[in-house]
Amino acid sequence: MNDELYHFINMLGDLGTVQRIAIYTLPVIFAITVHEAAHGYAAKFFGDMTAYKMGRISLNPARHIDPVGTVLVPALALLIGGMLFGWAKPVPVNFGRLRNPKKDMLWVAAAGPGVNLLMAILWVLLIRFSVILPDSFALPAALMGAAGVMINTVLMVLNLLPLPPLDGGRIVVSLLPNRMAWQFAKIEPYGFFILLALMLTHVLDIILWPLLKVVLGLISAIFL
């Protein structure tokens, strides 16, 4: 990982609670809500108007905020430590209304992690150009950039895990032959509990951290 990005990420852990909340609020809200909006935009593009008719294709965070996943869970993570993540109200997608349901499911699912990658790049550019800001703004901007890179990278990598109903699970369903896809999709009702078990046993940390380091290293090497 680029020493500069690593330096600012480490500094985030040294901030006080109020400072951390101030730095993380915008990156968390945009990372989670734009992720969901991207699913809605992709679904509309491929023929499903469900989210559009419900007014969920919007970059207005208020339309996507979940009191628990967007506010409470990230706030608790900031207070007690650990990996910061959260979720918004899922954008409704009727895969049966897509023009090519099984094929288009891949692109609808990939839209969320894809936009998280784009936002991570935009946040790392904020770090790069923070040096031209006045001194009183340079460090807060760099720290917010580091927070944006981290939360978006975490959400991207987490959502790409091949576990339904995560986006990675839907991508796998799209790619598998029909019979295997049907069997794999049966995991979905238990996916949340599997994810929770992985979190509580810290197996999720073992899976995610090496992947996070690779992605963060690539982003910093290219853009910093």
RAPEFEN-V801938 format. One record per residue. N is the residue number from 0. PHI is phi in whole degrees, 0 to 359 (999 if undefined). PSI is psi in radians with two decimals (none if undefined). OMEGA is omega in degrees with one decimal (* if undefined). Layout:
BEGIN
N:PHI:PSI:OMEGA / N:PHI:PSI:OMEGA
END
This chain:
BEGIN
0:999:2.47:176.4 / 1:305:2.33:-176.3 / 2:301:-0.61:-178.1 / 3:294:-0.82:178.5 / 4:296:-0.77:179.0 / 5:301:-0.71:-179.8 / 6:300:-0.83:-177.7 / 7:288:-0.61:176.4 / 8:297:-0.72:176.8 / 9:297:-0.66:179.9 / 10:297:-0.54:179.3 / 11:301:-0.65:-179.2 / 12:289:-0.30:-179.1 / 13:267:-0.07:-178.5 / 14:285:2.68:172.2 / 15:288:2.93:-175.5 / 16:301:-0.83:-178.8 / 17:296:-0.72:179.1 / 18:297:-0.74:-179.6 / 19:296:-0.74:178.4 / 20:298:-0.76:-179.8 / 21:298:-0.70:-177.3 / 22:286:-0.67:-172.7 / 23:273:-0.34:-169.9 / 24:304:-0.98:-178.3 / 25:296:-0.83:178.1 / 26:302:-0.70:-179.2 / 27:293:-0.84:-177.8 / 28:300:-0.83:-178.1 / 29:290:-0.67:-180.0 / 30:300:-0.76:-175.4 / 31:282:-0.79:-174.0 / 32:284:-0.68:178.9 / 33:292:-0.56:173.9 / 34:305:-0.84:-179.0 / 35:290:-0.71:179.0 / 36:300:-0.63:-180.0 / 37:298:-0.67:175.8 / 38:300:-0.74:-179.3 / 39:295:-0.76:177.6 / 40:299:-0.77:-179.0 / 41:295:-0.73:179.7 / 42:298:-0.75:177.7 / 43:298:-0.75:-179.5 / 44:300:-0.62:-177.4 / 45:263:0.18:168.2 / 46:113:-0.15:-179.8 / 47:264:2.04:-176.2 / 48:262:0.17:-175.1 / 49:304:-0.94:-178.5 / 50:295:-0.64:180.0 / 51:298:-0.80:-178.3 / 52:293:-0.43:179.7 / 53:268:0.06:179.1 / 54:72:0.39:-177.2 / 55:266:-0.10:175.0 / 56:272:1.50:-173.9 / 57:206:2.56:173.4 / 58:268:0.12:175.9 / 59:284:1.94:-176.9 / 60:304:-0.53:-177.5 / 61:300:-0.47:-179.4 / 62:283:-0.25:-173.9 / 63:241:-0.23:-174.2 / 64:295:2.26:171.9 / 65:254:2.17:-175.1 / 66:305:-0.60:-179.7 / 67:277:-0.98:-172.1 / 68:286:-0.54:-176.8 / 69:265:-0.39:-175.5 / 70:243:-1.05:-171.5 / 71:293:-0.89:-176.0 / 72:297:-0.86:177.0 / 73:299:-0.65:179.9 / 74:296:-0.74:178.3 / 75:295:-0.68:178.2 / 76:297:-0.67:177.9 / 77:292:-0.62:-176.9 / 78:284:-0.74:-173.0 / 79:257:-0.11:-179.5 / 80:89:-3.13:-178.3 / 81:99:-3.12:-176.9 / 82:289:2.23:-178.9 / 83:276:2.15:174.4 / 84:204:3.06:178.6 / 85:184:-2.95:179.3 / 86:206:2.81:175.1 / 87:250:3.08:174.3 / 88:297:2.16:-177.9 / 89:301:2.38:174.5 / 90:287:2.22:-178.8 / 91:291:2.22:177.0 / 92:231:2.17:174.5 / 93:262:1.69:-174.5 / 94:297:-0.43:178.9 / 95:293:-0.32:-179.5 / 96:266:-0.08:175.3 / 97:291:2.63:-176.7 / 98:299:-0.71:175.1 / 99:230:1.47:-166.9 / 100:311:-0.92:-175.0 / 101:291:-0.72:-179.7 / 102:289:-0.80:-175.8 / 103:288:-0.38:177.9 / 104:305:-0.65:-179.5 / 105:301:-0.83:-175.3 / 106:288:-0.63:177.2 / 107:295:-0.75:180.0 / 108:292:-0.70:-176.6 / 109:288:-0.32:-176.9 / 110:299:-0.69:-179.1 / 111:296:-1.02:176.6 / 112:301:-0.59:179.6 / 113:298:-0.74:-179.8 / 114:287:-0.49:173.4 / 115:295:-0.68:176.1 / 116:297:-0.76:178.6 / 117:299:-0.75:179.8 / 118:293:-0.63:176.9 / 119:300:-0.70:178.5 / 120:294:-0.73:179.0 / 121:296:-0.69:179.4 / 122:292:-0.65:179.8 / 123:291:-0.51:175.2 / 124:292:-0.53:175.0 / 125:297:-0.70:176.5 / 126:298:-0.79:-176.7 / 127:299:-0.71:-175.3 / 128:263:0.06:178.9 / 129:295:-0.39:-177.8 / 130:294:-0.35:-179.0 / 131:270:-0.07:179.6 / 132:278:2.77:174.2 / 133:303:2.65:-174.2 / 134:307:-0.66:-176.3 / 135:290:-0.30:-179.5 / 136:253:-0.35:-171.4 / 137:298:-0.88:-177.3 / 138:292:-0.82:176.6 / 139:302:-0.67:179.3 / 140:295:-0.74:179.2 / 141:295:-0.69:178.8 / 142:292:-0.70:176.7 / 143:295:-0.66:175.8 / 144:299:-0.77:179.0 / 145:296:-0.71:177.5 / 146:297:-0.72:179.2 / 147:296:-0.71:177.9 / 148:298:-0.81:-176.6 / 149:296:-0.89:-174.7 / 150:294:-0.67:179.6 / 151:289:-0.63:178.0 / 152:291:-0.73:177.4 / 153:300:-0.83:-179.1 / 154:296:-0.69:180.0 / 155:296:-0.90:-177.1 / 156:295:-0.77:179.7 / 157:300:-0.81:-176.6 / 158:289:-0.33:178.3 / 159:273:-0.04:175.2 / 160:298:2.40:-175.4 / 161:282:1.13:-178.2 / 162:224:1.93:175.2 / 163:298:2.46:9.1 / 164:265:0.33:175.5 / 165:296:2.78:-177.4 / 166:302:-0.66:178.4 / 167:298:-0.61:176.8 / 168:294:-0.69:178.6 / 169:291:-0.60:176.6 / 170:296:-0.73:178.0 / 171:297:-0.76:177.9 / 172:302:-0.71:-179.7 / 173:295:-0.59:-173.9 / 174:273:-0.45:-176.9 / 175:286:2.67:170.3 / 176:302:2.69:-171.1 / 177:309:-0.85:-176.4 / 178:295:-0.79:178.4 / 179:293:-0.64:178.5 / 180:297:-0.73:179.6 / 181:299:-0.77:179.9 / 182:293:-0.75:-178.9 / 183:295:-0.65:-178.2 / 184:294:-0.34:179.4 / 185:293:-0.26:178.0 / 186:289:-0.40:-169.4 / 187:309:-0.77:-179.4 / 188:299:-0.36:-177.9 / 189:255:-0.03:-174.3 / 190:301:-0.76:-179.3 / 191:298:-0.72:-178.2 / 192:290:-0.61:175.1 / 193:296:-0.78:179.4 / 194:297:-0.73:179.2 / 195:297:-0.73:178.9 / 196:296:-0.71:177.9 / 197:297:-0.64:178.7 / 198:292:-0.84:-174.9 / 199:294:-0.52:179.3 / 200:268:0.01:179.8 / 201:66:0.19:174.2 / 202:294:-0.60:179.5 / 203:299:-0.69:177.4 / 204:299:-0.74:-178.6 / 205:296:-0.61:179.8 / 206:284:-0.78:-169.8 / 207:282:-0.72:-170.3 / 208:300:-0.76:176.9 / 209:298:-0.66:178.6 / 210:292:-0.70:178.7 / 211:298:-0.75:-178.8 / 212:297:-0.67:179.1 / 213:295:-0.83:-177.9 / 214:294:-0.80:178.9 / 215:298:-0.68:178.6 / 216:297:-0.72:179.5 / 217:293:-0.78:-179.0 / 218:298:-0.80:-177.8 / 219:291:-0.64:-179.4 / 220:294:-0.60:-177.0 / 221:275:-0.67:-169.0 / 222:250:-0.14:177.9 / 223:249:none:*
END
